[in-house]
């Protein structure tokens, strides 16, 4: 969130919770960016991504495809309002959408048992900040409305994950805290995600066909670093010594191949890197680096014979918590050129000047060049892995199983690894949550690595009391976290953060997909996956499929219900950003591990367990949430102008590296989201006819909208084509740009579509 405004935002809480909510939407909370922050430092010791494929020497190199499954992949547009809605991720109320760089999508992957088709798993990868309680609820309700054949998909086997992009439209989440900087809950933003997800599922379901699943892995060394290495170093030395890097570098790929013609329907990958390549000053919608990687892979497969025409590439997150795409590290932007303080990410006495640097940080383009490069690096690694699978892969074989249940994490007693009994706590966020990290440094005197009595102005404890003063029991439960926001115990006007948490694992043969509601840090993810692997092996859970090797365990998320972070107990005690954002106290990870491992028997082929109780349903706030976002009133062209008319035309000619730009009389793009369509296009004159060569799916074509007069309802649209940015060999010749708009008439009436076309220009 916009940390620069935390004082004003929290102070007004004493006036009353409703007044608080309204003022915060106007003036903002701290740039608490509870979804993104990172501390960068040169990679020091330790840590690769353990996917638990077993020792390399023991894993067979095979070319067989293994037994058949029922497979389906599908993709659909979920691009919500691209203007006038706060972007979701950095939680900065001033970061309001002004246009579109690349559309965002839902990608659906269905796997079914060929002999028992009712046994299914459905894994969704959304180009959003996370999964969400209300979004998942809307998808499940929508599946019921699609008809009885979709009754195969339900709570147990549907996983809704987000790529953790910080560049998508906001105002769609279930709980109050993330709604604050988005001015509440916007139905249009929410429906775009839910309806698009349902369409992707329908397309995957319609595409179901017998096929083969194979899995492989590779390492990508240049696409992520650890942003909180100081906290990582708190983990036991002997544990760190088991890993080469302090972030996981492994990408795991699941390939979907049709049996009928041998063509590939899609790939699903897991690799951890934050979706924060686009910076906090960016106001253009995109899927960030994973959206780039997916689009590059899909477009590449359109030109080869191995893939189907609707090939789908899913780039899912893994243990993303302490990872960063700012691979050059964090530096003080105060002219000194020095690295930020290792322990607390400060420069001098404050953290405002400490910022992470992406690979192309010198380009002043809100992170677009760095985002394209980090996405490209993931694509290059994924494509090389895909090509290697012709000779080296592990076929999946075995049954399809899944479980899902809800648990109340506000007071869960679990067994610690030292044998003692420990408890979780009602959700709360610490002072270092408000400090942020190098993505968006905090305001005032908040700092990371702040434990015990916080090193901050005592005023903040008074302000905290206006909202909800945590009890002594709550303080003791969360210690050494000093509580800033007691979000799990604030229920006015509705709950601020979740206490009811999803627990879910999908099993496909010897592959176990642990679906994580929170952002597990590198070491937290390793411990969780290893615990699942050991427990599954002890049960001989996958013995009929794994040829004596350990099960393959991956972690996907943030999914289903967003629960912020999951740090190890040692990292929690440091109270950097990730520890302060671990909602349920120091034993959060222990609870996740104990509960999921204890439920593994429900994944057995012949389970004698009674049906798994669903647990307490979480509250759904879609019908009671506030919305202070303005509605579109009407659109008008300026006097003597018409919609779509060119106001500033293109130049006669451009070269590679130039930007072709045209400005049109516009209308508010919220009138029509143009889902499955485009706002902008570039056309090439080829053999006497115009052929579209660019649209909203292309990174180098940018759509910007600007309100010119609120009273009169006038606006302008600028289309910009960054010629040759994608380095895909733009041909010389004649081109033009086309704008697709929709205007809402003054005085009411149906929204009307219109178009605008630029002059012709030459690429030389």
C-alpha positions in Angstrom: 0.0 0.0 0.0 1.0 3.6 -0.3 3.1 3.8 2.8 3.5 7.6 2.4 0.0 8.1 3.6 -0.2 5.6 6.5 -0.4 8.2 9.2 -3.3 10.1 7.8 -5.1 6.9 6.9 -4.9 5.3 10.3 -5.3 8.4 12.4 -8.8 9.1 11.1 -9.9 5.7 12.3 -10.9 7.2 15.6 -13.7 9.1 13.8 -15.4 5.8 13.0 -14.8 2.9 10.8 -17.0 4.0 7.9 -15.4 7.5 7.9 -12.0 5.7 8.1 -12.8 3.6 5.0 -13.9 6.6 3.0 -10.9 8.8 3.9 -8.4 6.1 3.2 -9.9 5.6 -0.2 -9.3 9.2 -0.9 -5.9 9.8 0.8 -4.5 6.2 0.9 -2.8 3.8 3.3 0.9 3.3 3.6 2.6 1.9 0.5 2.4 -1.3 2.5 2.5 -3.3 -0.7 1.5 -6.3 1.4 1.7 -8.3 -1.8 5.1 -7.6 -3.2 8.0 -6.2 -1.5 11.6 -7.4 -1.7 15.0 -6.8 -0.3 17.7 -7.4 -2.9 21.3 -8.2 -2.2 24.0 -10.1 -4.2 23.2 -13.7 -3.9 25.2 -15.0 -1.0 25.0 -18.5 0.2 22.6 -21.3 -0.5 19.5 -22.5 -2.1 18.0 -24.1 -5.2 14.4 -25.0 -5.7 13.8 -28.6 -4.6 11.2 -30.2 -6.7 11.9 -33.6 -5.2 12.2 -35.5 -8.5 14.7 -37.6 -6.5 18.4 -38.0 -7.1 19.3 -37.3 -10.7 21.0 -40.6 -11.1 18.0 -42.6 -9.9 15.5 -40.8 -12.2 15.0 -42.7 -15.4 15.6 -41.1 -18.8 12.7 -42.2 -20.9 11.1 -41.6 -24.2 7.9 -43.5 -23.5 4.7 -41.4 -23.0 3.4 -43.6 -20.2 -0.3 -44.3 -19.6 -3.0 -42.0 -20.9 -5.1 -39.4 -19.1 -8.0 -37.2 -20.2 -6.5 -33.8 -20.9 -7.8 -30.4 -21.7 -6.3 -26.9 -21.8 -8.1 -23.5 -22.3 -7.4 -19.8 -22.2 -9.6 -16.7 -21.9 -9.4 -13.0 -21.5 -9.9 -11.6 -17.9 -8.8 -8.0 -18.6 -11.0 -5.8 -16.4 -11.2 -2.0 -16.3 -7.9 -0.6 -17.7 -8.6 2.9 -16.5 -9.9 4.7 -13.4 -9.4 1.6 -11.1 -6.5 1.2 -8.8 -3.9 -1.5 -9.8 -3.7 -4.5 -7.5 -0.4 -5.3 -5.7 1.5 -2.2 -4.6 -1.5 -1.0 -2.8 -0.8 2.6 -3.7 -4.1 4.6 -4.1 -2.3 6.9 -6.6 -1.5 4.1 -8.9 -4.7 4.2 -11.0 -5.0 2.6 -14.4 -4.5 4.8 -17.5 -4.4 2.1 -20.2 -3.1 -1.2 -21.4 0.2 -2.7 -22.3 -0.8 -6.3 -22.6 -4.1 -8.2 -21.9 -4.3 -10.6 -19.0 -5.7 -14.1 -19.1 -7.0 -17.2 -17.3 -5.4 -20.4 -18.3 -7.1 -23.7 -17.4 -5.5 -27.2 -17.2 -7.7 -30.2 -16.7 -6.5 -33.7 -16.0 -8.9 -36.7 -15.7 -8.7 -40.4 -15.2 -9.2 -42.1 -18.6 -11.0 -45.0 -16.9 -12.8 -43.0 -14.2 -13.6 -39.7 -15.9 -15.3 -38.4 -12.7 -11.8 -38.2 -11.2 -10.6 -34.8 -12.3 -8.3 -31.9 -11.3 -8.6 -28.4 -12.6 -5.7 -26.0 -12.1 -6.3 -22.3 -13.0 -3.4 -19.8 -13.6 -4.8 -16.3 -13.5 -2.7 -13.2 -14.5 -3.8 -11.6 -11.2 -2.1 -10.8 -7.9 -3.4 -13.9 -6.3 -6.3 -16.3 -5.9 -9.2 -15.0 -3.8 -12.0 -16.3 -1.7 -14.8 -14.4 -3.6 -13.3 -15.1 -7.0 -13.1 -18.9 -6.3 -16.6 -18.8 -4.9 -17.9 -17.1 -8.1 -16.1 -19.6 -10.3 -17.6 -22.5 -8.4 -21.1 -21.0 -8.5 -20.7 -20.4 -12.2 -19.6 -24.0 -12.9 -23.0 -25.1 -11.4 -24.8 -22.8 -13.8 -22.9 -24.3 -16.8 -24.8 -27.6 -16.5 -24.6 -31.1 -15.0 -21.5 -32.0 -17.1 -19.5 -29.4 -15.1 -20.6 -31.0 -11.8 -17.3 -32.9 -12.0 -15.5 -29.7 -10.9 -16.0 -28.5 -7.3 -14.3 -27.4 -4.1 -12.2 -30.5 -3.8 -10.5 -30.4 -7.2 -10.5 -26.7 -8.4 -7.4 -24.7 -7.6 -7.4 -21.0 -8.4 -3.9 -19.5 -8.4 -2.5 -16.1 -9.4 0.7 -15.3 -11.1 1.2 -12.5 -8.6 1.3 -9.8 -11.2 1.2 -6.3 -9.6 -0.1 -4.7 -12.8 -3.7 -5.9 -13.1 -6.9 -4.0 -12.2 -7.8 -4.2 -8.5 -11.1 -3.9 -6.6 -12.1 -7.6 -6.8 -10.9 -9.0 -3.5 -13.2 -10.4 -0.7 -11.7 -8.8 2.4 -11.6 -5.1 3.4 -7.9 -4.5 3.8 -7.0 -5.0 0.1 -10.1 -3.2 -0.9 -9.1 0.0 0.9 -6.7 1.4 -1.7 -8.9 0.2 -4.5 -11.8 2.2 -3.2 -13.8 -0.9 -2.4 -15.2 -3.7 -4.6 -15.9 -3.1 -8.3 -18.4 -5.6 -9.9 -17.0 -5.1 -13.4 -13.5 -5.9 -12.3 -14.6 -9.0 -10.4 -16.9 -10.3 -13.2 -14.1 -10.0 -15.8 -12.0 -12.4 -13.8 -14.8 -14.8 -12.9 -16.4 -14.9 -16.3 -13.0 -15.2 -18.1 -12.0 -18.0 -15.8 -15.2 -19.9 -16.5 -14.7 -19.4 -20.3 -11.2 -20.8 -20.0 -12.6 -23.8 -18.1 -15.3 -24.4 -20.8 -12.7 -24.3 -23.5 -10.5 -26.7 -21.6 -13.5 -29.0 -21.0 -14.5 -28.9 -24.6 -11.0 -29.8 -25.7 -10.8 -32.9 -23.5 -9.0 -35.7 -25.3 -6.9 -38.7 -24.4 -3.2 -37.9 -24.0 0.0 -38.2 -22.1 1.5 -36.3 -19.2 5.3 -36.0 -18.7 7.3 -33.8 -16.3 10.8 -32.5 -16.4 12.9 -29.7 -14.8 15.7 -27.3 -15.5 17.4 -24.4 -13.7 17.1 -20.7 -14.7 19.9 -18.8 -13.0 19.2 -15.2 -14.2 15.6 -14.5 -13.5 15.3 -14.1 -9.7 17.3 -13.3 -6.5 16.5 -13.2 -2.8 15.2 -9.9 -1.6 15.5 -10.7 2.1 18.9 -12.5 2.4 19.4 -11.3 5.9 16.2 -13.1 7.1 17.2 -16.2 5.0 20.5 -16.4 6.9 18.6 -16.8 10.1 17.7 -20.4 9.0 19.9 -23.1 10.4 23.3 -23.2 8.8 23.2 -27.0 8.3 19.8 -26.6 6.5 21.2 -23.8 4.2 24.2 -25.9 3.4 22.0 -28.4 1.6 21.2 -25.8 -1.1 23.4 -24.1 -3.6 21.4 -20.8 -3.8 19.3 -18.7 -1.5 16.4 -18.8 -3.9 15.0 -21.8 -5.9 16.3 -21.7 -9.5 14.4 -24.8 -10.7 11.5 -24.6 -13.2 9.3 -27.7 -13.3 7.3 -28.3 -16.5 4.2 -30.5 -17.0 3.6 -31.3 -20.7 0.2 -32.0 -22.1 0.4 -34.2 -25.3 -2.6 -35.5 -27.3 -2.6 -39.2 -28.1 -4.4 -38.9 -31.4 -1.9 -36.9 -33.3 1.0 -36.4 -30.9 0.6 -32.7 -30.8 1.1 -30.7 -27.6 -1.9 -29.0 -26.1 0.0 -27.0 -23.5 2.6 -26.8 -20.8 2.2 -25.9 -17.1 5.3 -24.6 -15.3 6.2 -23.6 -11.7 9.0 -21.1 -11.0 9.3 -18.5 -8.2 9.8 -14.8 -9.1 7.7 -11.9 -7.9 5.4 -10.2 -10.5 7.0 -6.8 -9.7 9.1 -6.1 -12.7 6.6 -3.3 -13.6 7.3 -0.6 -11.0 5.0 1.2 -8.6 4.8 4.2 -10.9 3.4 2.1 -13.8 -0.3 2.6 -14.6 -0.6 0.3 -17.6 -2.3 -3.1 -17.2 -0.2 -6.2 -17.9 0.5 -9.7 -16.7 4.0 -8.6 -15.6 6.9 -11.0 -16.3 4.9 -14.2 -16.2 2.3 -12.8 -18.5 5.2 -12.0 -20.9 6.7 -15.5 -20.6 3.3 -17.1 -21.3 2.6 -15.0 -24.4 6.1 -15.5 -25.8 5.7 -19.3 -25.4 2.2 -19.4 -26.9 3.1 -17.2 -29.9 6.3 -19.3 -30.5 4.3 -22.5 -30.6 1.9 -21.1 -33.2 4.8 -21.3 -35.7 5.8 -24.9 -35.1 4.2 -28.2 -36.0 4.4 -29.7 -32.6 1.7 -27.6 -31.0 -2.0 -27.3 -31.4 -3.4 -24.0 -32.8 -4.7 -23.1 -29.3 -1.6 -24.2 -27.3 -1.7 -22.9 -23.7 1.3 -22.0 -21.6 0.8 -21.6 -17.9 3.6 -19.9 -15.9 2.5 -20.5 -12.3 4.2 -19.2 -9.2 6.0 -21.4 -6.6 7.6 -20.4 -3.3 7.7 -16.8 -4.3 7.7 -15.0 -0.9 11.3 -13.6 -0.7 12.1 -13.7 -4.5 12.6 -10.6 -6.7 13.0 -10.0 -10.4 15.2 -7.0 -9.6 18.3 -9.2 -10.2 20.9 -6.5 -10.0 20.2 -5.9 -6.3 19.0 -2.9 -4.2 20.8 0.4 -4.3 20.5 3.8 -2.7 19.0 6.2 -5.2 20.5 9.2 -3.4 23.5 9.7 -5.6 25.8 7.6 -3.5 25.5 4.5 -5.7 25.9 2.4 -2.5 24.0 -0.8 -1.8 21.1 -0.5 0.7 21.8 -1.6 4.3 21.8 -5.4 4.4 19.8 -5.8 7.6 16.9 -3.3 7.1 17.1 -2.0 3.5 17.7 1.6 4.6 19.9 4.3 3.1 21.2 6.6 5.8 18.4 6.7 8.4 15.5 5.9 6.2 14.3 3.5 3.5 12.7 5.9 1.0 15.7 5.9 -1.3 16.3 2.1 -1.4 15.1 0.6 -4.6 15.7 -2.7 -6.4 17.1 -2.7 -9.9 15.9 -4.8 -12.7 18.2 -5.9 -15.6 17.2 -2.8 -17.7 16.8 -0.4 -14.8 18.4 2.5 -16.7 15.5 2.6 -19.1 13.0 5.0 -17.6 9.9 3.2 -18.7 8.2 2.2 -15.4 10.0 -1.2 -15.6 8.7 -2.3 -19.0 12.1 -3.2 -20.4 13.1 -5.1 -17.3 9.7 -6.9 -17.3 10.1 -7.9 -20.9 13.6 -9.2 -20.2 12.7 -11.2 -17.1 9.7 -12.7 -19.0 12.0 -13.5 -21.9 14.5 -15.3 -19.6 11.7 -17.5 -18.2 10.5 -18.2 -21.7 14.0 -19.1 -23.0 14.5 -21.5 -20.1 11.0 -23.0 -20.5 11.4 -23.5 -24.3 14.8 -25.2 -23.9 13.3 -27.5 -21.3 10.3 -28.2 -23.5 12.6 -29.2 -26.4 14.7 -31.4 -24.1 11.6 -33.4 -23.2 11.8 -35.3 -26.5 14.5 -37.4 -24.9 14.4 -36.8 -21.2 11.3 -36.7 -19.1 9.3 -38.6 -16.4 5.9 -39.9 -17.5 3.1 -39.5 -15.0 1.2 -42.6 -14.1 -1.3 -43.4 -11.4 -4.7 -42.2 -10.2 -6.2 -38.7 -10.0 -7.1 -37.6 -6.5 -7.6 -34.3 -4.6 -8.7 -32.9 -1.3 -9.8 -29.5 -0.1 -11.0 -28.3 3.3 -11.2 -25.1 5.2 -9.6 -24.6 8.6 -9.9 -21.7 11.1 -6.3 -20.5 11.7 -7.2 -18.0 14.4 -6.5 -20.6 17.1 -5.2 -23.9 15.7 -3.1 -26.1 18.0 -0.5 -28.2 16.2 2.6 -30.2 17.0 5.9 -28.4 16.6 8.9 -30.3 15.1 10.5 -30.3 18.6 7.5 -32.2 19.9 5.8 -29.4 21.8 2.3 -28.1 21.1 2.0 -24.7 19.6 -0.8 -22.4 18.4 -1.6 -20.1 15.6 -3.2 -16.7 16.2 -5.9 -14.5 14.7 -4.5 -12.7 11.7 -2.3 -9.6 12.4 0.3 -7.6 10.5 3.5 -6.2 12.1 5.2 -2.8 12.0 7.6 -4.0 9.3 4.7 -4.7 7.0 4.3 -0.9 6.7 8.1 -0.6 6.0 7.7 -2.3 2.7 10.9 -3.3 0.8 12.8 -2.1 -2.3 9.7 -2.2 -4.6 8.1 0.6 -2.7 9.9 1.8 0.4 7.8 2.8 3.4 7.1 6.2 4.8 7.9 7.9 8.1 9.9 5.8 10.6 8.9 2.3 9.7 11.7 -0.1 9.1 12.2 -3.8 8.3 13.9 -6.0 10.9 11.8 -4.4 13.6 11.0 -6.8 16.5 9.9 -6.5 20.1 9.2 -2.9 21.1 9.0 -1.3 17.6 11.5 1.4 16.6 8.8 3.8 15.6 7.0 6.8 16.9 4.7 5.9 19.9 1.9 7.7 18.1 1.4 4.5 16.0 0.3 2.5 18.9 -2.3 5.1 19.7 -3.5 5.1 16.1 -3.6 1.3 16.2 -5.9 1.5 19.2 -8.4 3.6 17.3 -8.9 0.6 15.0 -8.5 -2.3 17.3 -6.2 -2.7 20.3 -4.8 -6.2 20.3 -5.2 -8.1 23.6 -2.2 -9.2 25.7 -3.0 -12.7 24.6 -2.8 -11.7 20.9 0.4 -9.8 21.5 2.0 -12.8 23.2 0.8 -15.1 20.5 2.4 -13.1 17.7 5.6 -12.2 19.6 8.2 -11.1 18.6 6.0 -9.4 16.0 4.9 -6.0 17.2 1.4 -5.7 16.0 0.4 -2.7 13.9 -2.9 -3.9 12.4 -4.9 -6.5 14.2 -6.7 -7.3 11.0 -8.1 -10.8 12.0 -10.1 -9.3 14.8 -11.5 -6.2 13.1 -15.0 -7.1 11.8 -16.4 -3.6 11.1 -17.9 -3.0 8.6 -16.8 -6.5 7.6 -13.7 -8.7 8.2 -10.4 -7.0 7.2 -8.4 -10.2 6.5 -9.1 -14.0 6.4 -8.9 -16.4 9.4 -10.6 -19.2 7.4 -7.9 -20.8 5.2 -7.9 -23.3 2.3 -5.9 -26.5 2.5 -5.7 -28.3 -0.8 -3.5 -30.8 -2.6 -4.0 -32.1 -6.1 -2.6 -35.6 -7.0 -1.8 -36.6 -10.6 -0.1 -40.0 -10.4 3.2 -39.4 -8.6 2.9 -35.6 -8.9 1.6 -33.8 -5.8 0.6 -30.1 -6.3 0.5 -28.4 -2.9 -1.8 -25.4 -3.3 -0.6 -22.5 -1.1 -2.9 -19.7 0.0 0.1 -17.5 1.0 3.4 -16.6 -0.4 5.8 -19.1 1.1 9.4 -17.9 1.3 12.2 -20.0 -0.3 13.0 -22.0 2.8 9.4 -22.3 4.0 8.5 -23.8 0.6 11.4 -26.2 0.8 10.4 -27.4 4.2 6.8 -27.8 3.2 7.5 -29.7 0.0 10.0 -31.9 1.7 7.5 -32.7 4.5 4.9 -33.7 1.9 7.4 -35.9 0.1 8.5 -37.7 3.2 4.9 -38.2 4.5 3.8 -39.4 1.1 6.7 -41.9 0.9 5.9 -43.1 4.4 2.3 -43.8 3.3 3.6 -45.4 0.0 1.1 -43.0 -1.5 2.6 -43.1 -5.0 4.4 -46.5 -4.8 2.4 -47.9 -7.7 3.6 -45.0 -10.0 7.0 -43.7 -8.8 9.2 -46.8 -9.6 10.7 -46.5 -6.1 11.5 -42.8 -6.4 10.2 -40.1 -4.2 7.0 -38.4 -5.3 7.3 -35.3 -7.4 6.2 -32.3 -5.2 5.6 -28.8 -6.4 4.1 -25.8 -4.6 1.7 -23.4 -6.5 0.2 -20.2 -5.3 -0.8 -17.7 -4.0 -4.1 -19.5 -4.4 -7.8 -19.7 -3.4 -7.7 -17.3 -0.4 -4.9 -14.8 -0.2 -3.2 -15.1 3.2 -0.2 -12.8 2.7 3.1 -14.6 3.6 4.4 -17.8 5.1 7.9 -17.4 6.6 9.9 -19.9 8.6 9.9 -19.5 12.3 13.5 -18.3 12.1 12.7 -15.7 9.4 9.6 -14.7 11.4 11.8 -13.8 14.4 13.8 -11.4 12.2 10.6 -9.5 11.3 11.6 -8.2 8.0 8.7 -7.6 5.6 7.9 -11.3 5.0 7.9 -12.2 8.7 5.8 -9.2 9.6 3.3 -10.2 6.9 3.0 -13.8 8.1 -0.6 -13.5 9.4 -1.1 -16.2 11.9 2.0 -15.9 14.1 5.4 -17.7 14.2 3.9 -21.2 13.8 2.0 -20.5 10.6 4.3 -22.7 8.5 4.1 -25.5 11.1 0.3 -25.4 10.9 0.3 -25.6 7.1 2.8 -28.6 7.2 1.0 -30.5 9.9 -2.4 -30.1 8.5 -1.6 -30.9 4.9 0.6 -33.9 5.7 -2.1 -35.3 8.0 -4.6 -35.1 5.2 -2.5 -37.1 2.7 -4.4 -40.4 3.3 -7.3 -38.8 1.5 -5.2 -39.0 -1.7 -4.7 -42.8 -1.5 -6.2 -45.0 -4.2 -8.2 -47.0 -1.7 -8.9 -44.7 1.1 -10.9 -46.1 4.1 -11.2 -42.6 5.5 -14.6 -41.1 6.0 -15.3 -38.1 3.6 -13.2 -35.1 4.5 -15.3 -32.5 6.4 -15.4 -29.3 4.4 -14.7 -27.2 7.4 -16.2 -23.7 8.2 -17.2 -21.7 5.1 -15.4 -18.4 4.8 -17.6 -15.2 4.6 -18.3 -13.9 1.1 -18.5 -10.1 1.0 -19.4 -9.5 -2.7 -22.9 -8.3 -1.9 -22.0 -6.1 1.1 -18.7 -4.5 0.0 -18.4 -0.8 -0.5 -17.5 0.7 -3.8 -16.4 4.4 -4.1 -15.1 4.1 -7.6 -16.9 6.5 -9.9 -19.2 5.2 -12.6 -19.0 6.3 -16.3 -21.5 9.0 -16.7 -21.3 9.8 -20.4 -18.9 10.5 -23.2 -18.8 13.5 -25.6 -16.5 14.5 -28.4 -15.1 18.1 -28.4 -17.0 20.7 -30.4 -16.8 20.1 -34.1 -15.1 16.7 -33.5 -16.4 13.1 -33.7 -15.4 10.0 -31.9 -12.4 8.2 -33.4 -11.2 11.4 -35.2 -7.5 11.7 -35.4 -6.2 14.7 -33.3 -2.5 14.1 -33.8 -1.5 11.8 -36.7 1.6 9.7 -37.2 4.7 10.8 -39.0 5.3 9.8 -42.6 8.1 7.3 -41.7 9.7 5.5 -38.8 12.8 3.2 -38.3 13.4 0.4 -35.9 13.7 1.8 -32.4 11.3 4.6 -33.1 7.8 4.9 -31.5 4.9 5.6 -33.9 2.1 7.5 -32.1 -1.4 8.7 -33.0 -4.0 10.5 -30.8 -7.7 10.1 -31.3 -10.9 11.5 -29.9 -11.7 8.8 -27.3 -14.3 7.5 -25.0 -14.0 5.7 -21.6 -12.8 2.1 -22.2 -14.9 1.0 -19.2 -17.9 1.2 -21.5 -16.8 -2.0 -23.1 -13.9 -4.1 -21.8 -13.6 -5.7 -25.3 -12.9 -9.0 -23.8 -11.5 -11.5 -26.4 -11.0 -8.4 -28.5 -8.7 -5.4 -28.7 -8.6 -1.6 -28.2 -5.7 -1.1 -30.5 -4.3 -2.6 -33.7 -1.5 -2.1 -36.2 -2.2 -3.1 -39.8 0.3 -3.8 -42.6 -0.5 -3.3 -46.2 0.3 -6.7 -47.8 -0.6 -7.6 -51.4 -3.2 -4.9 -51.7 -5.0 -5.6 -48.4 -4.6 -4.6 -44.8 -3.5 -7.4 -42.4 -3.5 -7.0 -38.6 0.0 -7.5 -37.3 -0.3 -6.1 -33.7 -3.1 -5.9 -31.1 -3.6 -5.8 -27.3 -1.7 -9.1 -26.9 1.5 -7.5 -28.1 3.9 -5.9 -25.6 5.1 -3.2 -28.0 1.7 -1.8 -28.8 0.4 0.5 -25.9 -3.1 1.9 -25.4 -3.4 5.1 -23.2 -6.5 6.9 -22.2 -6.8 10.4 -20.7 -9.8 12.3 -19.5 -9.5 15.9 -20.8 -12.7 17.4 -19.2 -14.7 15.6 -16.5 -17.7 18.0 -16.8 -17.9 17.8 -20.6 -17.1 14.1 -20.7 -14.3 14.5 -23.2 -11.3 12.2 -23.5 -8.4 11.3 -25.7 -6.7 8.0 -26.6 -3.1 7.6 -27.6 -1.8 4.5 -29.5 2.0 4.0 -29.4 3.8 1.3 -31.3 7.4 0.8 -30.1 8.7 -0.4 -33.5 11.0 -3.4 -33.2 10.9 -3.6 -29.4 9.9 -7.3 -29.5 12.8 -7.9 -31.9 10.7 -10.0 -34.2 11.7 -8.7 -37.5 9.2 -6.0 -38.4 9.0 -5.9 -42.2 9.6 -2.7 -44.2 6.4 -1.4 -45.8 3.3 0.6 -45.2 1.4 0.5 -41.9 -1.5 2.2 -40.1 -3.0 2.1 -36.5 -6.6 1.5 -35.7 -8.5 2.4 -32.5 -11.6 0.5 -31.3 -13.8 2.5 -28.9 -17.2 2.6 -27.4 -19.1 5.7 -26.2 -21.8 6.2 -23.7 -24.3 8.8 -25.0 -25.2 11.8 -22.9 -28.6 11.4 -21.4 -28.6 7.6 -21.5 -29.0 5.1 -24.3 -27.1 2.1 -25.5 -23.3 2.2 -25.7 -22.2 2.7 -29.3 -19.1 1.3 -30.9 -16.8 3.4 -33.2 -13.4 3.2 -34.8 -10.6 5.5 -35.6 -7.8 5.0 -38.2 -4.5 6.8 -38.4 -2.7 8.0 -41.5 -0.5 5.6 -43.4 3.2 5.5 -42.5 6.3 3.7 -43.7 8.7 1.5 -41.7 12.1 1.9 -43.3 
